[in-house]
Amino acid sequence: MTSGTGKWERVPLAQRPGHGGAAAPARYGGSDAAPLFAALAREWRSKGRVVPGARDHEWEFLMGRPAWPGR
């Protein structure tokens, strides 16, 4: 917040060296990171956790119920 104005002001982020005009990396960090995320997803599934992009049956159950039962 700037002093005295009472309003928020957007401040641009400073460019870091080597991060200027390069093409955006692929989703989740590029192809080098794919094995890492695949292993992480397997670990999460084995522990019964929700994996991004997978169906969440508990959420679907909760959202399928009426918001005000008995009304």
All heavy atoms as TSV, in Angstrom:
chain	resi	resn	atom	element	x	y	z
A	1	MET	N	N	0.854	-1.171	0.000
A	1	MET	CA	C	0.000	0.000	0.000
A	1	MET	C	C	0.895	1.227	0.000
A	1	MET	O	O	1.840	1.310	0.745
A	1	MET	CB	C	-0.892	-0.054	1.237
A	1	MET	CG	C	-2.050	0.847	1.199
A	1	MET	SD	S	-3.255	0.200	2.358
A	1	MET	CE	C	-3.818	1.644	3.068
A	2	THR	N	N	0.566	2.154	-0.816
A	2	THR	CA	C	1.366	3.373	-0.837
A	2	THR	C	C	0.982	4.248	0.345
A	2	THR	O	O	-0.152	4.268	0.777
A	2	THR	CB	C	1.164	4.140	-2.157
A	2	THR	OG1	O	-0.217	4.461	-2.287
A	2	THR	CG2	C	1.635	3.327	-3.337
A	3	SER	N	N	1.935	4.966	0.846
A	3	SER	CA	C	1.662	5.770	2.032
A	3	SER	C	C	0.812	6.986	1.687
A	3	SER	O	O	1.056	7.677	0.713
A	3	SER	CB	C	2.979	6.210	2.668
A	3	SER	OG	O	3.704	6.987	1.760
A	4	GLY	N	N	-0.230	7.210	2.474
A	4	GLY	CA	C	-1.033	8.404	2.353
A	4	GLY	C	C	-2.178	8.344	1.355
A	4	GLY	O	O	-3.054	9.184	1.399
A	5	THR	N	N	-2.189	7.396	0.420
A	5	THR	CA	C	-3.240	7.397	-0.597
A	5	THR	C	C	-4.487	6.648	-0.142
A	5	THR	O	O	-5.572	6.951	-0.593
A	5	THR	CB	C	-2.754	6.768	-1.911
A	5	THR	OG1	O	-2.439	5.403	-1.668
A	5	THR	CG2	C	-1.548	7.505	-2.459
A	6	GLY	N	N	-4.324	5.645	0.705
A	6	GLY	CA	C	-5.468	4.874	1.160
A	6	GLY	C	C	-5.955	3.856	0.154
A	6	GLY	O	O	-6.988	3.253	0.331
A	7	LYS	N	N	-5.232	3.661	-0.947
A	7	LYS	CA	C	-5.616	2.680	-1.951
A	7	LYS	C	C	-4.460	1.724	-2.202
A	7	LYS	O	O	-3.300	2.065	-2.022
A	7	LYS	CB	C	-5.985	3.359	-3.276
A	7	LYS	CG	C	-7.229	4.181	-3.191
A	7	LYS	CD	C	-7.582	4.725	-4.551
A	7	LYS	CE	C	-8.867	5.515	-4.492
A	7	LYS	NZ	N	-9.265	6.008	-5.810
A	8	TRP	N	N	-4.819	0.519	-2.652
A	8	TRP	CA	C	-3.804	-0.460	-3.015
A	8	TRP	C	C	-3.282	-0.127	-4.397
A	8	TRP	O	O	-4.003	0.339	-5.258
A	8	TRP	CB	C	-4.404	-1.871	-3.025
A	8	TRP	CG	C	-4.686	-2.354	-1.652
A	8	TRP	CD1	C	-5.866	-2.301	-0.985
A	8	TRP	CD2	C	-3.758	-2.965	-0.770
A	8	TRP	NE1	N	-5.746	-2.840	0.261
A	8	TRP	CE2	C	-4.449	-3.262	0.428
A	8	TRP	CE3	C	-2.429	-3.295	-0.843
A	8	TRP	CZ2	C	-3.854	-3.873	1.505
A	8	TRP	CZ3	C	-1.833	-3.914	0.240
A	8	TRP	CH2	C	-2.549	-4.193	1.389
A	9	GLU	N	N	-2.029	-0.386	-4.601
A	9	GLU	CA	C	-1.401	-0.132	-5.888
A	9	GLU	C	C	-0.644	-1.380	-6.323
A	9	GLU	O	O	0.101	-1.962	-5.532
A	9	GLU	CB	C	-0.425	1.036	-5.756
A	9	GLU	CG	C	0.270	1.403	-7.039
A	9	GLU	CD	C	1.226	2.563	-6.822
A	9	GLU	OE1	O	0.831	3.548	-6.173
A	9	GLU	OE2	O	2.370	2.454	-7.307
A	10	ARG	N	N	-0.879	-1.821	-7.564
A	10	ARG	CA	C	-0.191	-3.007	-8.069
A	10	ARG	C	C	1.262	-2.643	-8.364
A	10	ARG	O	O	1.541	-1.652	-9.030
A	10	ARG	CB	C	-0.859	-3.520	-9.327
A	10	ARG	CG	C	-0.233	-4.792	-9.858
A	10	ARG	CD	C	-1.003	-5.349	-11.018
A	10	ARG	NE	N	-2.341	-5.745	-10.672
A	10	ARG	CZ	C	-2.673	-6.927	-10.165
A	10	ARG	NH1	N	-1.745	-7.806	-9.918
A	10	ARG	NH2	N	-3.928	-7.208	-9.887
A	11	VAL	N	N	2.176	-3.465	-7.859
A	11	VAL	CA	C	3.595	-3.255	-8.079
A	11	VAL	C	C	4.094	-4.403	-8.951
A	11	VAL	O	O	3.916	-5.566	-8.598
A	11	VAL	CB	C	4.360	-3.230	-6.735
A	11	VAL	CG1	C	5.847	-3.062	-6.974
A	11	VAL	CG2	C	3.816	-2.142	-5.842
A	12	PRO	N	N	4.711	-4.101	-10.107
A	12	PRO	CA	C	5.180	-5.182	-10.976
A	12	PRO	C	C	6.311	-5.958	-10.316
A	12	PRO	O	O	7.098	-5.408	-9.547
A	12	PRO	CB	C	5.661	-4.457	-12.229
A	12	PRO	CG	C	5.934	-3.066	-11.790
A	12	PRO	CD	C	4.998	-2.783	-10.647
A	13	LEU	N	N	6.354	-7.259	-10.621
A	13	LEU	CA	C	7.417	-8.105	-10.092
A	13	LEU	C	C	8.716	-7.814	-10.817
A	13	LEU	O	O	8.730	-7.527	-12.005
A	13	LEU	CB	C	7.057	-9.580	-10.272
A	13	LEU	CG	C	5.819	-10.051	-9.528
A	13	LEU	CD1	C	5.514	-11.493	-9.891
A	13	LEU	CD2	C	6.015	-9.925	-8.031
A	14	ALA	N	N	9.805	-7.898	-10.103
A	14	ALA	CA	C	11.118	-7.684	-10.705
A	14	ALA	C	C	11.491	-8.920	-11.515
A	14	ALA	O	O	11.231	-10.046	-11.102
A	14	ALA	CB	C	12.154	-7.435	-9.617
A	15	GLN	N	N	12.098	-8.707	-12.670
A	15	GLN	CA	C	12.548	-9.821	-13.498
A	15	GLN	C	C	13.790	-10.439	-12.880
A	15	GLN	O	O	14.712	-9.741	-12.479
A	15	GLN	CB	C	12.872	-9.329	-14.912
A	15	GLN	CG	C	11.668	-8.928	-15.701
A	15	GLN	CD	C	10.855	-10.138	-16.120
A	15	GLN	OE1	O	11.376	-11.229	-16.323
A	15	GLN	NE2	N	9.555	-9.944	-16.216
A	16	ARG	N	N	13.783	-11.777	-12.800
A	16	ARG	CA	C	14.967	-12.485	-12.325
A	16	ARG	C	C	15.836	-12.830	-13.523
A	16	ARG	O	O	15.318	-13.079	-14.608
A	16	ARG	CB	C	14.563	-13.755	-11.585
A	16	ARG	CG	C	13.809	-13.437	-10.333
A	16	ARG	CD	C	13.493	-14.612	-9.466
A	16	ARG	NE	N	13.670	-15.928	-10.059
A	16	ARG	CZ	C	12.989	-16.988	-9.707
A	16	ARG	NH1	N	12.067	-16.903	-8.801
A	16	ARG	NH2	N	13.228	-18.147	-10.266
A	17	PRO	N	N	17.149	-12.847	-13.359
A	17	PRO	CA	C	18.034	-13.184	-14.479
A	17	PRO	C	C	17.683	-14.552	-15.054
A	17	PRO	O	O	17.462	-15.514	-14.315
A	17	PRO	CB	C	19.430	-13.202	-13.855
A	17	PRO	CG	C	19.308	-12.403	-12.611
A	17	PRO	CD	C	17.889	-12.545	-12.144
A	18	GLY	N	N	17.565	-14.615	-16.386
A	18	GLY	CA	C	17.279	-15.875	-17.044
A	18	GLY	C	C	15.808	-16.230	-17.101
A	18	GLY	O	O	15.439	-17.286	-17.581
A	19	HIS	N	N	14.917	-15.366	-16.625
A	19	HIS	CA	C	13.493	-15.659	-16.609
A	19	HIS	C	C	12.685	-14.629	-17.389
A	19	HIS	O	O	11.519	-14.433	-17.138
A	19	HIS	CB	C	12.974	-15.723	-15.172
A	19	HIS	CG	C	13.478	-16.895	-14.417
A	19	HIS	ND1	N	14.699	-16.875	-13.788
A	19	HIS	CD2	C	12.956	-18.114	-14.211
A	19	HIS	CE1	C	14.893	-18.044	-13.212
A	19	HIS	NE2	N	13.858	-18.810	-13.450
A	20	GLY	N	N	13.298	-13.973	-18.329
A	20	GLY	CA	C	12.618	-12.905	-19.040
A	20	GLY	C	C	11.773	-13.388	-20.191
A	20	GLY	O	O	10.602	-13.664	-20.061
A	21	GLY	N	N	12.362	-13.500	-21.394
A	21	GLY	CA	C	11.596	-13.782	-22.592
A	21	GLY	C	C	11.557	-15.243	-22.980
A	21	GLY	O	O	11.182	-15.560	-24.088
A	22	ALA	N	N	11.951	-16.137	-22.126
A	22	ALA	CA	C	11.950	-17.562	-22.476
A	22	ALA	C	C	10.522	-18.074	-22.602
A	22	ALA	O	O	9.602	-17.550	-21.984
A	22	ALA	CB	C	12.695	-18.365	-21.409
A	23	ALA	N	N	10.356	-19.102	-23.398
A	23	ALA	CA	C	9.040	-19.714	-23.555
A	23	ALA	C	C	8.598	-20.318	-22.231
A	23	ALA	O	O	9.419	-20.764	-21.428
A	23	ALA	CB	C	9.107	-20.800	-24.622
A	24	ALA	N	N	7.302	-20.312	-22.011
A	24	ALA	CA	C	6.769	-20.860	-20.765
A	24	ALA	C	C	7.020	-22.360	-20.698
A	24	ALA	O	O	6.869	-23.066	-21.694
A	24	ALA	CB	C	5.272	-20.580	-20.676
A	25	PRO	N	N	7.410	-22.882	-19.543
A	25	PRO	CA	C	7.641	-24.314	-19.424
A	25	PRO	C	C	6.324	-25.078	-19.513
A	25	PRO	O	O	5.251	-24.530	-19.270
A	25	PRO	CB	C	8.267	-24.466	-18.030
A	25	PRO	CG	C	7.823	-23.259	-17.288
A	25	PRO	CD	C	7.669	-22.174	-18.297
A	26	ALA	N	N	6.422	-26.334	-19.849
A	26	ALA	CA	C	5.238	-27.172	-19.935
A	26	ALA	C	C	4.606	-27.309	-18.558
A	26	ALA	O	O	5.238	-27.049	-17.531
A	26	ALA	CB	C	5.611	-28.547	-20.474
A	27	ARG	N	N	3.364	-27.717	-18.515
A	27	ARG	CA	C	2.634	-27.858	-17.256
A	27	ARG	C	C	3.388	-28.780	-16.308
A	27	ARG	O	O	3.947	-29.778	-16.714
A	27	ARG	CB	C	1.255	-28.436	-17.562
A	27	ARG	CG	C	0.355	-28.477	-16.375
A	27	ARG	CD	C	-1.016	-28.945	-16.779
A	27	ARG	NE	N	-1.852	-28.965	-15.598
A	27	ARG	CZ	C	-3.030	-29.517	-15.558
A	27	ARG	NH1	N	-3.513	-30.084	-16.629
A	27	ARG	NH2	N	-3.738	-29.502	-14.466
A	28	TYR	N	N	3.408	-28.449	-15.040
A	28	TYR	CA	C	4.067	-29.184	-13.970
A	28	TYR	C	C	5.577	-29.243	-14.127
A	28	TYR	O	O	6.215	-30.177	-13.709
A	28	TYR	CB	C	3.506	-30.604	-13.842
A	28	TYR	CG	C	2.060	-30.644	-13.486
A	28	TYR	CD1	C	1.187	-31.376	-14.260
A	28	TYR	CD2	C	1.564	-29.939	-12.405
A	28	TYR	CE1	C	-0.160	-31.416	-13.952
A	28	TYR	CE2	C	0.228	-29.973	-12.091
A	28	TYR	CZ	C	-0.633	-30.713	-12.864
A	28	TYR	OH	O	-1.958	-30.752	-12.559
A	29	GLY	N	N	6.172	-28.270	-14.785
A	29	GLY	CA	C	7.613	-28.181	-14.801
A	29	GLY	C	C	8.285	-28.837	-15.987
A	29	GLY	O	O	9.487	-28.945	-16.018
A	30	GLY	N	N	7.564	-29.295	-16.953
A	30	GLY	CA	C	8.166	-29.843	-18.160
A	30	GLY	C	C	8.328	-31.344	-18.113
A	30	GLY	O	O	7.990	-32.017	-17.144
A	31	SER	N	N	8.896	-31.882	-19.186
A	31	SER	CA	C	9.002	-33.332	-19.313
A	31	SER	C	C	9.991	-33.928	-18.323
A	31	SER	O	O	9.884	-35.095	-17.974
A	31	SER	CB	C	9.395	-33.698	-20.740
A	31	SER	OG	O	10.657	-33.127	-21.039
A	32	ASP	N	N	10.982	-33.158	-17.881
A	32	ASP	CA	C	11.938	-33.677	-16.905
A	32	ASP	C	C	11.269	-33.989	-15.575
A	32	ASP	O	O	11.715	-34.853	-14.837
A	32	ASP	CB	C	13.063	-32.672	-16.663
A	32	ASP	CG	C	13.926	-32.477	-17.892
A	32	ASP	OD1	O	13.904	-33.355	-18.782
A	32	ASP	OD2	O	14.611	-31.441	-17.963
A	33	ALA	N	N	10.183	-33.280	-15.270
A	33	ALA	CA	C	9.509	-33.460	-13.987
A	33	ALA	C	C	8.435	-34.541	-14.047
A	33	ALA	O	O	7.948	-34.968	-13.007
A	33	ALA	CB	C	8.887	-32.145	-13.544
A	34	ALA	N	N	8.068	-35.013	-15.248
A	34	ALA	CA	C	6.980	-35.978	-15.376
A	34	ALA	C	C	7.189	-37.239	-14.549
A	34	ALA	O	O	6.261	-37.670	-13.859
A	34	ALA	CB	C	6.745	-36.310	-16.843
A	35	PRO	N	N	8.363	-37.877	-14.552
A	35	PRO	CA	C	8.540	-39.078	-13.722
A	35	PRO	C	C	8.379	-38.791	-12.230
A	35	PRO	O	O	7.823	-39.604	-11.496
A	35	PRO	CB	C	9.966	-39.540	-14.040
A	35	PRO	CG	C	10.277	-38.948	-15.365
A	35	PRO	CD	C	9.513	-37.653	-15.423
A	36	LEU	N	N	8.818	-37.633	-11.804
A	36	LEU	CA	C	8.683	-37.249	-10.401
A	36	LEU	C	C	7.205	-37.163	-10.015
A	36	LEU	O	O	6.791	-37.705	-8.995
A	36	LEU	CB	C	9.368	-35.910	-10.144
A	36	LEU	CG	C	9.141	-35.302	-8.760
A	36	LEU	CD1	C	9.830	-36.138	-7.707
A	36	LEU	CD2	C	9.624	-33.884	-8.725
A	37	PHE	N	N	6.403	-36.473	-10.844
A	37	PHE	CA	C	4.989	-36.324	-10.527
A	37	PHE	C	C	4.229	-37.633	-10.663
A	37	PHE	O	O	3.297	-37.885	-9.918
A	37	PHE	CB	C	4.366	-35.226	-11.387
A	37	PHE	CG	C	4.823	-33.857	-10.959
A	37	PHE	CD1	C	5.736	-33.154	-11.711
A	37	PHE	CD2	C	4.358	-33.292	-9.786
A	37	PHE	CE1	C	6.178	-31.901	-11.300
A	37	PHE	CE2	C	4.785	-32.047	-9.363
A	37	PHE	CZ	C	5.700	-31.350	-10.132
A	38	ALA	N	N	4.617	-38.479	-11.590
A	38	ALA	CA	C	3.982	-39.789	-11.727
A	38	ALA	C	C	4.240	-40.626	-10.474
A	38	ALA	O	O	3.332	-41.281	-9.950
A	38	ALA	CB	C	4.493	-40.506	-12.967
A	39	ALA	N	N	5.463	-40.585	-9.976
A	39	ALA	CA	C	5.791	-41.330	-8.755
A	39	ALA	C	C	5.029	-40.766	-7.558
A	39	ALA	O	O	4.534	-41.519	-6.712
A	39	ALA	CB	C	7.297	-41.279	-8.498
A	40	LEU	N	N	4.923	-39.455	-7.493
A	40	LEU	CA	C	4.192	-38.818	-6.403
A	40	LEU	C	C	2.711	-39.190	-6.457
A	40	LEU	O	O	2.099	-39.495	-5.431
A	40	LEU	CB	C	4.365	-37.304	-6.471
A	40	LEU	CG	C	3.751	-36.491	-5.345
A	40	LEU	CD1	C	4.315	-36.909	-4.003
A	40	LEU	CD2	C	3.997	-35.017	-5.580
A	41	ALA	N	N	2.134	-39.201	-7.657
A	41	ALA	CA	C	0.729	-39.571	-7.806
A	41	ALA	C	C	0.509	-41.019	-7.377
A	41	ALA	O	O	-0.483	-41.337	-6.709
A	41	ALA	CB	C	0.275	-39.369	-9.246
A	42	ARG	N	N	1.417	-41.917	-7.739
A	42	ARG	CA	C	1.293	-43.327	-7.302
A	42	ARG	C	C	1.329	-43.428	-5.780
A	42	ARG	O	O	0.562	-44.167	-5.169
A	42	ARG	CB	C	2.413	-44.167	-7.900
A	42	ARG	CG	C	2.172	-44.617	-9.314
A	42	ARG	CD	C	3.168	-45.691	-9.740
A	42	ARG	NE	N	4.572	-45.270	-9.610
A	42	ARG	CZ	C	5.231	-44.583	-10.540
A	42	ARG	NH1	N	4.639	-44.246	-11.659
A	42	ARG	NH2	N	6.489	-44.255	-10.350
A	43	GLU	N	N	2.235	-42.684	-5.161
A	43	GLU	CA	C	2.345	-42.707	-3.701
A	43	GLU	C	C	1.063	-42.202	-3.054
A	43	GLU	O	O	0.564	-42.793	-2.101
A	43	GLU	CB	C	3.534	-41.853	-3.258
A	43	GLU	CG	C	3.725	-41.824	-1.751
A	43	GLU	CD	C	4.868	-40.920	-1.331
A	43	GLU	OE1	O	5.784	-40.660	-2.130
A	43	GLU	OE2	O	4.824	-40.461	-0.172
A	44	TRP	N	N	0.520	-41.092	-3.575
A	44	TRP	CA	C	-0.714	-40.538	-3.016
A	44	TRP	C	C	-1.863	-41.523	-3.156
A	44	TRP	O	O	-2.643	-41.701	-2.236
A	44	TRP	CB	C	-1.075	-39.237	-3.703
A	44	TRP	CG	C	-0.222	-38.070	-3.290
A	44	TRP	CD1	C	0.760	-38.061	-2.336
A	44	TRP	CD2	C	-0.274	-36.750	-3.812
A	44	TRP	NE1	N	1.319	-36.813	-2.245
A	44	TRP	CE2	C	0.696	-35.993	-3.127
A	44	TRP	CE3	C	-1.045	-36.143	-4.787
A	44	TRP	CZ2	C	0.909	-34.655	-3.396
A	44	TRP	CZ3	C	-0.835	-34.801	-5.051
A	44	TRP	CH2	C	0.130	-34.072	-4.360
A	45	ARG	N	N	-1.988	-42.151	-4.342
A	45	ARG	CA	C	-3.069	-43.128	-4.539
A	45	ARG	C	C	-2.936	-44.292	-3.570
A	45	ARG	O	O	-3.928	-44.764	-3.019
A	45	ARG	CB	C	-3.046	-43.658	-5.973
A	45	ARG	CG	C	-3.678	-42.741	-6.962
A	45	ARG	CD	C	-3.825	-43.420	-8.330
A	45	ARG	NE	N	-4.138	-42.436	-9.333
A	45	ARG	CZ	C	-3.267	-41.922	-10.190
A	45	ARG	NH1	N	-2.010	-42.321	-10.191
A	45	ARG	NH2	N	-3.648	-41.010	-11.060
A	46	SER	N	N	-1.713	-44.774	-3.345
A	46	SER	CA	C	-1.511	-45.907	-2.444
A	46	SER	C	C	-1.896	-45.563	-1.008
A	46	SER	O	O	-2.273	-46.442	-0.235
A	46	SER	CB	C	-0.060	-46.381	-2.490
A	46	SER	OG	O	0.804	-45.452	-1.877
A	47	LYS	N	N	-1.832	-44.277	-0.654
A	47	LYS	CA	C	-2.195	-43.839	0.695
A	47	LYS	C	C	-3.640	-43.367	0.776
A	47	LYS	O	O	-4.083	-42.880	1.809
A	47	LYS	CB	C	-1.262	-42.713	1.150
A	47	LYS	CG	C	0.164	-43.181	1.341
A	47	LYS	CD	C	1.053	-42.043	1.784
A	47	LYS	CE	C	2.476	-42.538	1.989
A	47	LYS	NZ	N	3.364	-41.477	2.432
A	48	GLY	N	N	-4.392	-43.497	-0.351
A	48	GLY	CA	C	-5.794	-43.109	-0.350
A	48	GLY	C	C	-6.030	-41.620	-0.475
A	48	GLY	O	O	-7.119	-41.136	-0.192
A	49	ARG	N	N	-5.040	-40.881	-0.909
A	49	ARG	CA	C	-5.184	-39.433	-1.058
A	49	ARG	C	C	-5.750	-39.086	-2.430
A	49	ARG	O	O	-5.698	-39.875	-3.359
A	49	ARG	CB	C	-3.833	-38.745	-0.885
A	49	ARG	CG	C	-3.264	-38.899	0.503
A	49	ARG	CD	C	-1.955	-38.191	0.611
A	49	ARG	NE	N	-1.400	-38.351	1.937
A	49	ARG	CZ	C	-0.151	-38.067	2.232
A	49	ARG	NH1	N	0.669	-37.607	1.319
A	49	ARG	NH2	N	0.296	-38.233	3.453
A	50	VAL	N	N	-6.255	-37.874	-2.549
A	50	VAL	CA	C	-6.791	-37.394	-3.812
A	50	VAL	C	C	-5.633	-36.947	-4.693
A	50	VAL	O	O	-4.718	-36.276	-4.226
A	50	VAL	CB	C	-7.770	-36.230	-3.583
A	50	VAL	CG1	C	-8.267	-35.676	-4.900
A	50	VAL	CG2	C	-8.930	-36.688	-2.724
A	51	VAL	N	N	-5.687	-37.324	-5.954
A	51	VAL	CA	C	-4.659	-36.968	-6.925
A	51	VAL	C	C	-5.247	-35.934	-7.880
A	51	VAL	O	O	-6.366	-36.117	-8.369
A	51	VAL	CB	C	-4.200	-38.220	-7.705
A	51	VAL	CG1	C	-3.171	-37.869	-8.758
A	51	VAL	CG2	C	-3.652	-39.260	-6.741
A	52	PRO	N	N	-4.539	-34.824	-8.148
A	52	PRO	CA	C	-5.065	-33.826	-9.078
A	52	PRO	C	C	-5.427	-34.453	-10.421
A	52	PRO	O	O	-4.678	-35.243	-10.970
A	52	PRO	CB	C	-3.900	-32.840	-9.237
A	52	PRO	CG	C	-3.112	-32.998	-7.978
A	52	PRO	CD	C	-3.242	-34.437	-7.596
A	53	GLY	N	N	-6.604	-34.112	-10.894
A	53	GLY	CA	C	-7.083	-34.628	-12.170
A	53	GLY	C	C	-7.896	-35.900	-12.056
A	53	GLY	O	O	-8.551	-36.303	-13.001
A	54	ALA	N	N	-7.865	-36.561	-10.908
A	54	ALA	CA	C	-8.629	-37.791	-10.706
A	54	ALA	C	C	-9.966	-37.467	-10.051
A	54	ALA	O	O	-10.119	-36.441	-9.388
A	54	ALA	CB	C	-7.839	-38.765	-9.831
A	55	ARG	N	N	-10.941	-38.343	-10.238
A	55	ARG	CA	C	-12.245	-38.131	-9.619
A	55	ARG	C	C	-12.139	-38.285	-8.107
A	55	ARG	O	O	-11.460	-39.164	-7.606
A	55	ARG	CB	C	-13.245	-39.147	-10.155
A	55	ARG	CG	C	-13.573	-38.914	-11.609
A	55	ARG	CD	C	-14.559	-39.910	-12.116
A	55	ARG	NE	N	-15.827	-39.742	-11.402
A	55	ARG	CZ	C	-16.868	-40.535	-11.545
A	55	ARG	NH1	N	-16.810	-41.551	-12.365
A	55	ARG	NH2	N	-17.968	-40.313	-10.870
A	56	ASP	N	N	-12.811	-37.424	-7.398
A	56	ASP	CA	C	-12.848	-37.473	-5.934
A	56	ASP	C	C	-14.238	-37.929	-5.533
A	56	ASP	O	O	-15.193	-37.159	-5.530
A	56	ASP	CB	C	-12.525	-36.094	-5.367
A	56	ASP	CG	C	-12.464	-36.069	-3.847
A	56	ASP	OD1	O	-12.828	-37.087	-3.226
A	56	ASP	OD2	O	-12.069	-35.041	-3.295
A	57	HIS	N	N	-14.376	-39.209	-5.213
A	57	HIS	CA	C	-15.680	-39.785	-4.922
A	57	HIS	C	C	-16.313	-39.197	-3.662
A	57	HIS	O	O	-17.524	-39.021	-3.594
A	57	HIS	CB	C	-15.578	-41.304	-4.820
A	57	HIS	CG	C	-15.112	-41.926	-6.096
A	57	HIS	ND1	N	-15.899	-41.982	-7.218
A	57	HIS	CD2	C	-13.922	-42.463	-6.446
A	57	HIS	CE1	C	-15.236	-42.548	-8.203
A	57	HIS	NE2	N	-14.019	-42.850	-7.762
A	58	GLU	N	N	-15.505	-38.873	-2.671
A	58	GLU	CA	C	-16.044	-38.273	-1.447
A	58	GLU	C	C	-16.642	-36.898	-1.743
A	58	GLU	O	O	-17.727	-36.560	-1.263
A	58	GLU	CB	C	-14.950	-38.151	-0.394
A	58	GLU	CG	C	-15.459	-37.638	0.933
A	58	GLU	CD	C	-14.374	-37.592	1.993
A	58	GLU	OE1	O	-13.228	-37.964	1.723
A	58	GLU	OE2	O	-14.694	-37.177	3.113
A	59	TRP	N	N	-15.963	-36.097	-2.553
A	59	TRP	CA	C	-16.473	-34.778	-2.919
A	59	TRP	C	C	-17.766	-34.918	-3.704
A	59	TRP	O	O	-18.731	-34.194	-3.468
A	59	TRP	CB	C	-15.427	-34.026	-3.739
A	59	TRP	CG	C	-15.888	-32.685	-4.213
A	59	TRP	CD1	C	-16.296	-32.362	-5.465
A	59	TRP	CD2	C	-16.009	-31.489	-3.434
A	59	TRP	NE1	N	-16.654	-31.038	-5.520
A	59	TRP	CE2	C	-16.486	-30.480	-4.282
A	59	TRP	CE3	C	-15.747	-31.175	-2.102
A	59	TRP	CZ2	C	-16.710	-29.187	-3.846
A	59	TRP	CZ3	C	-15.967	-29.880	-1.678
A	59	TRP	CH2	C	-16.451	-28.913	-2.540
A	60	GLU	N	N	-17.799	-35.850	-4.657
A	60	GLU	CA	C	-19.005	-36.063	-5.451
A	60	GLU	C	C	-20.176	-36.481	-4.565
A	60	GLU	O	O	-21.308	-36.039	-4.763
A	60	GLU	CB	C	-18.757	-37.099	-6.536
A	60	GLU	CG	C	-17.833	-36.592	-7.626
A	60	GLU	CD	C	-17.478	-37.666	-8.627
A	60	GLU	OE1	O	-17.898	-38.823	-8.477
A	60	GLU	OE2	O	-16.752	-37.329	-9.577
A	61	PHE	N	N	-19.918	-37.316	-3.569
A	61	PHE	CA	C	-20.968	-37.735	-2.636
A	61	PHE	C	C	-21.499	-36.537	-1.854
A	61	PHE	O	O	-22.709	-36.332	-1.734
A	61	PHE	CB	C	-20.420	-38.797	-1.677
A	61	PHE	CG	C	-21.366	-39.132	-0.557
A	61	PHE	CD1	C	-22.478	-39.915	-0.790
A	61	PHE	CD2	C	-21.140	-38.651	0.728
A	61	PHE	CE1	C	-23.360	-40.226	0.242
A	61	PHE	CE2	C	-22.008	-38.956	1.757
A	61	PHE	CZ	C	-23.117	-39.737	1.518
A	62	LEU	N	N	-20.586	-35.726	-1.336
A	62	LEU	CA	C	-21.008	-34.569	-0.546
A	62	LEU	C	C	-21.771	-33.555	-1.389
A	62	LEU	O	O	-22.758	-32.976	-0.940
A	62	LEU	CB	C	-19.799	-33.897	0.101
A	62	LEU	CG	C	-19.110	-34.696	1.199
A	62	LEU	CD1	C	-17.807	-34.029	1.603
A	62	LEU	CD2	C	-20.028	-34.866	2.396
A	63	MET	N	N	-21.319	-33.322	-2.621
A	63	MET	CA	C	-21.977	-32.346	-3.482
A	63	MET	C	C	-23.294	-32.884	-4.047
A	63	MET	O	O	-24.145	-32.105	-4.474
A	63	MET	CB	C	-21.065	-31.927	-4.633
A	63	MET	CG	C	-19.853	-31.131	-4.182
A	63	MET	SD	S	-20.308	-29.558	-3.427
A	63	MET	CE	C	-20.150	-29.897	-1.681
A	64	GLY	N	N	-23.493	-34.174	-4.041
A	64	GLY	CA	C	-24.731	-34.767	-4.543
A	64	GLY	C	C	-25.862	-34.739	-3.538
A	64	GLY	O	O	-27.019	-34.995	-3.885
A	65	ARG	N	N	-25.552	-34.440	-2.291
A	65	ARG	CA	C	-26.582	-34.380	-1.258
A	65	ARG	C	C	-27.273	-33.028	-1.275
A	65	ARG	O	O	-26.675	-32.030	-1.644
A	65	ARG	CB	C	-25.940	-34.599	0.122
A	65	ARG	CG	C	-25.276	-35.963	0.230
A	65	ARG	CD	C	-24.571	-36.133	1.537
A	65	ARG	NE	N	-25.574	-36.142	2.598
A	65	ARG	CZ	C	-25.271	-36.006	3.888
A	65	ARG	NH1	N	-24.028	-35.829	4.266
A	65	ARG	NH2	N	-26.230	-36.034	4.785
A	66	PRO	N	N	-28.547	-32.973	-0.850
A	66	PRO	CA	C	-29.233	-31.687	-0.804
A	66	PRO	C	C	-28.592	-30.770	0.233
A	66	PRO	O	O	-28.146	-31.213	1.283
A	66	PRO	CB	C	-30.660	-32.047	-0.413
A	66	PRO	CG	C	-30.634	-33.453	0.041
A	66	PRO	CD	C	-29.385	-34.098	-0.455
A	67	ALA	N	N	-28.580	-29.479	-0.067
A	67	ALA	CA	C	-27.966	-28.507	0.848
A	67	ALA	C	C	-28.767	-28.369	2.138
A	67	ALA	O	O	-28.203	-28.166	3.206
A	67	ALA	CB	C	-27.849	-27.154	0.160
A	68	TRP	N	N	-30.091	-28.459	2.046
A	68	TRP	CA	C	-30.953	-28.328	3.199
A	68	TRP	C	C	-31.856	-29.559	3.293
A	68	TRP	O	O	-33.010	-29.516	2.891
A	68	TRP	CB	C	-31.801	-27.054	3.111
A	68	TRP	CG	C	-30.985	-25.813	3.012
A	68	TRP	CD1	C	-30.712	-25.097	1.915
A	68	TRP	CD2	C	-30.302	-25.167	4.093
A	68	TRP	NE1	N	-29.910	-24.039	2.207
A	68	TRP	CE2	C	-29.646	-24.047	3.547
A	68	TRP	CE3	C	-30.182	-25.422	5.446
A	68	TRP	CZ2	C	-28.875	-23.185	4.321
A	68	TRP	CZ3	C	-29.406	-24.553	6.211
A	68	TRP	CH2	C	-28.783	-23.445	5.649
A	69	PRO	N	N	-31.355	-30.671	3.821
A	69	PRO	CA	C	-32.185	-31.870	3.905
A	69	PRO	C	C	-33.407	-31.638	4.790
A	69	PRO	O	O	-33.347	-30.922	5.792
A	69	PRO	CB	C	-31.261	-32.916	4.507
A	69	PRO	CG	C	-30.062	-32.210	5.000
A	69	PRO	CD	C	-30.045	-30.851	4.392
A	70	GLY	N	N	-34.522	-32.196	4.383
A	70	GLY	CA	C	-35.753	-32.073	5.177
A	70	GLY	C	C	-36.532	-30.802	4.922
A	70	GLY	O	O	-37.528	-30.548	5.577
A	71	ARG	N	N	-36.104	-29.975	4.007
A	71	ARG	CA	C	-36.840	-28.741	3.722
A	71	ARG	C	C	-37.687	-28.882	2.513
A	71	ARG	O	O	-37.449	-29.482	1.571
A	71	ARG	CB	C	-35.884	-27.567	3.501
A	71	ARG	CG	C	-35.388	-27.022	4.801
A	71	ARG	CD	C	-34.587	-25.794	4.518
A	71	ARG	NE	N	-35.012	-24.772	5.467
A	71	ARG	CZ	C	-34.648	-23.540	5.419
A	71	ARG	NH1	N	-33.877	-23.118	4.450
A	71	ARG	NH2	N	-35.014	-22.663	6.300
